Amino acid sequence: MKKLTIATALIVTAALGALGTTSGTASAASAPPSTKVVPSACGLSALAKARTPVQITMWHTMTQTNNTWLVNAVAQFNTSQRKVHVTLVQQPDYPSEFVKYKAGLSSGDLPDVAQFEDTTVQQLVDSHSTVPVQDCIAASHYSLSDYLARALAFYRYHGVQQSMPWSVSNVIMYYNPVAFQKAGLNPNSPPQTFAQVTAASKKIVAAHAATHGVALPAKPYVFEFLLAKSGGQYVNNGNGRIARATQASLTSPTSMKVWRWWNQMLTSHLALATGSDPNNIDHLIAIATGNAAMTFEASGVIGPAEAVLASGQYPGVQIRTAPLPALTTGGGVPVGDGSLWISAHASLAKRAAAWQLIQYLDSPAQQASLSAESGYVPIRVSATKFPVLVTKWANDPNYKVGYTQLTSGTLNFSNIGSLIGDYQGVRNAVADGLEQMVANGMSPQAAASFAENEANTAIQNYNGRVGAG
Amino acid sequence: MSAEAAVVTMPGALAPGFRTFVLVASGVLLAGVALLIASRHASPTRRRRAAMVGRYLLLIVLAVIVLFPIYITVVDSLLKPDQVVAKPPILFPVHPQWSSYSTAWTQGHLGRYLLNSFIVTTVIVAGELVTSIAAAYAFAFLHFPFKRTLFVVFLATMMVPLEVTFLTNLNTVVSLGWYNTYFGLTVPFLATGFGAFLLRQAFLGLPGDLRDASKLDGAGHWQFLRAVALPVARPAVAALGIFSFFWAFGQYLWPLIVTKDDRLRTVQIGLKFLANSQLNNFNVIFAGTVLAALPLFVLLILFEKQLVRGLTAGAVKG
């Protein structure tokens, strides 16, 4: 009798709990994603008819000087016209913001326009909770000719532009030219291939110019960029672009070459292993403290990195940036980081208001200003001709590298950027695989299989949840 | 700077110091264990003394292991940013930089965040104590139909993780119009199955004769609860209060989801903002962490006895 009551109580509670988790998202996600363009959904006429300023809320994750920049830019936008008034709401970081957004689909607390991370594209498409910006592009006959093709491509889903690129960056190489000089290397021609990084590292270590040649952070996005530039795909079906990805491609021949090089660098003590947490900056500190002479990180870190060195804490260390090395030369990289999304929850007038804000933030002038301030890559060709950016790049060429890298190489499925539902699940798998190899001495082949299995499970679970499995 | 990162970086950066520490620590541990074992075969007086020395050696090592991260957090908060990452690590701040605390306080707006945390935590702790005492009293001393089944349902709620009830709670809070209010932040946590369970066990420890005796003396439920049951169960009540405080103070996800903007956000969210806005000023981040943890330390020191007594009392009686 007693056992029975316990069991019944458990089942009842579990059933109640299960109802709670699924009710919010299942209904929306099971329908097939629409790729139709509906210009009227952008609400331009509703905004035109509005008598009083349309109030919209924008969620973002900008911090420090970038936040100051955004607050000023939006204040300027608010005073420059009388149709739209924007209120900014800062969120702690991308993951917290996205969790809050998904909860908001239930609670109704949603932004009208939001800056989301690149990894969220597939989930946002599946959620049907946003208005594809293609609707607005069509409605306002907005020209995309001035945009970098690669910046647009990432946020496009089966030919339909879902969001507008905005705060875009990519992973580049950071190195200390002083250490290069000490090791007899030419600081003006940094290594471009993995083989060259290995050779340079040997010289650096031999000359005691730094303890290690390169610091390799076990961050999945660094692995992703090295793989993409080397011509390898992250997941199948053209990185999820031809059809929904069903499997990770972490043990492909190209992928294996990246794993093996990574392992070789560590076992031969030419590389320093640092942590996988996105906020971890041990690899950058390694350059400052002479523990390594090179490392890889997003271009957005140039500003803070230079500020730290300028404060005089680390005399004798300089920092320079270069395109990312890869298996061979000539490859390209996808964009990473933020794009702007319009919420379907917003009224027609608010959608059009959001579209006006997006056009303003994406304008060449604002892009030039943001880029000069932050190290984000300008997504407009004409932005590079604005004096503020011309001067910035002339004074500090470090800032130009992300742009140069993003505009080189041909666009293909390897470097267009992956569409994955449970992107974070795949990243966790890669981080786990790298950790197995780095910390537990697993062979590259075994570590890659380990990561691939975990990633496949994440992908298939997600696909099953949205009824695409 | 996560623990994980520290481990991965270990081979290169911290290796020599860390190895020495591990060697010394395991040496002392071994000595302690050896003393404990050897003491079994010695004369009574020597045995007692050896056992005591052995026990203290063990405790010292364990205490150092537990306290070191807290110590180094305080030390790092008083160093300059570049000293935080210096090699070998600096273990004592010769020229403490107190300014990091004022920077964390003002730039991180910790005052407002802490105030919110205090309001939310106080309400949750008070509410949970009141509902738990009432429920536990009913389950321990009253007779009513389906008592057993109801209690099992109470217990069953302990098996359901917060993540499962998350969206349901959110929907409830929103439909009540409590989104972005102190109600939304506190009400879902005013009653817990755990609290009722813990206190019921403590109340059941009371001899039944006591209840009968006070009944004969004409004491009602309220009087009996105040004069007899609560004083006896005080360690358990204190333990519940402290657990509840720690939990409520450390919340991150719920306050983030259920608030709209900065006005009602709590200190854990504030710390996240501080960490993201001071990427390279580790000392300021550490100072903020210390400030946010201070209330917990104070509470721990004030109520340490009750906490331990509450834990052991529950453990013995089961």
Boltz contact constraints between the chains, C-beta under 6 A:
constraints:
  - contact:
      token1: [A, 5]
      token2: [B, 149]
      max_distance: 6.0
  - contact:
      token1: [A, 5]
      token2: [B, 152]
      max_distance: 6.0
  - contact:
      token1: [A, 6]
      token2: [B, 152]
      max_distance: 6.0
  - contact:
      token1: [A, 9]
      token2: [B, 152]
      max_distance: 6.0
  - contact:
      token1: [A, 9]
      token2: [B, 153]
      max_distance: 6.0
  - contact:
      token1: [A, 9]
      token2: [B, 156]
      max_distance: 6.0
  - contact:
      token1: [A, 10]
      token2: [B, 156]
      max_distance: 6.0
  - contact:
      token1: [A, 13]
      token2: [B, 156]
      max_distance: 6.0
  - contact:
      token1: [A, 13]
      token2: [B, 160]
      max_distance: 6.0
  - contact:
      token1: [A, 17]
      token2: [B, 160]
      max_distance: 6.0
  - contact:
      token1: [A, 17]
      token2: [B, 164]
      max_distance: 6.0
  - contact:
      token1: [A, 17]
      token2: [B, 165]
      max_distance: 6.0
  - contact:
      token1: [A, 20]
      token2: [B, 165]
      max_distance: 6.0
  - contact:
      token1: [A, 20]
      token2: [B, 167]
      max_distance: 6.0
  - contact:
      token1: [A, 20]
      token2: [B, 168]
      max_distance: 6.0
  - contact:
      token1: [A, 24]
      token2: [B, 167]
      max_distance: 6.0
  - contact:
      token1: [A, 63]
      token2: [B, 276]
      max_distance: 6.0
  - contact:
      token1: [A, 63]
      token2: [B, 277]
      max_distance: 6.0
  - contact:
      token1: [A, 64]
      token2: [B, 277]
      max_distance: 6.0
  - contact:
      token1: [A, 89]
      token2: [B, 261]
      max_distance: 6.0
  - contact:
      token1: [A, 92]
      token2: [B, 272]
      max_distance: 6.0
  - contact:
      token1: [A, 92]
      token2: [B, 273]
      max_distance: 6.0
  - contact:
      token1: [A, 96]
      token2: [B, 256]
      max_distance: 6.0
  - contact:
      token1: [A, 100]
      token2: [B, 256]
      max_distance: 6.0
  - contact:
      token1: [A, 100]
      token2: [B, 257]
      max_distance: 6.0
  - contact:
      token1: [A, 103]
      token2: [B, 170]
      max_distance: 6.0
  - contact:
      token1: [A, 103]
      token2: [B, 257]
      max_distance: 6.0
  - contact:
      token1: [A, 106]
      token2: [B, 167]
      max_distance: 6.0
  - contact:
      token1: [A, 106]
      token2: [B, 170]
      max_distance: 6.0
  - contact:
      token1: [A, 106]
      token2: [B, 171]
      max_distance: 6.0
  - contact:
      token1: [A, 107]
      token2: [B, 170]
      max_distance: 6.0
  - contact:
      token1: [A, 107]
      token2: [B, 174]
      max_distance: 6.0
  - contact:
      token1: [A, 272]
      token2: [B, 12]
      max_distance: 6.0
  - contact:
      token1: [A, 273]
      token2: [B, 8]
      max_distance: 6.0
  - contact:
      token1: [A, 274]
      token2: [B, 9]
      max_distance: 6.0
  - contact:
      token1: [A, 275]
      token2: [B, 4]
      max_distance: 6.0
  - contact:
      token1: [A, 275]
      token2: [B, 5]
      max_distance: 6.0
  - contact:
      token1: [A, 275]
      token2: [B, 8]
      max_distance: 6.0
  - contact:
      token1: [A, 277]
      token2: [B, 2]
      max_distance: 6.0
  - contact:
      token1: [A, 280]
      token2: [B, 5]
      max_distance: 6.0
  - contact:
      token1: [A, 282]
      token2: [B, 5]
      max_distance: 6.0
  - contact:
      token1: [A, 282]
      token2: [B, 9]
      max_distance: 6.0
  - contact:
      token1: [A, 285]
      token2: [B, 85]
      max_distance: 6.0
  - contact:
      token1: [A, 304]
      token2: [B, 279]
      max_distance: 6.0
  - contact:
      token1: [A, 304]
      token2: [B, 280]
      max_distance: 6.0
  - contact:
      token1: [A, 308]
      token2: [B, 280]
      max_distance: 6.0
  - contact:
      token1: [A, 313]
      token2: [B, 82]
      max_distance: 6.0
  - contact:
      token1: [A, 439]
      token2: [B, 8]
      max_distance: 6.0
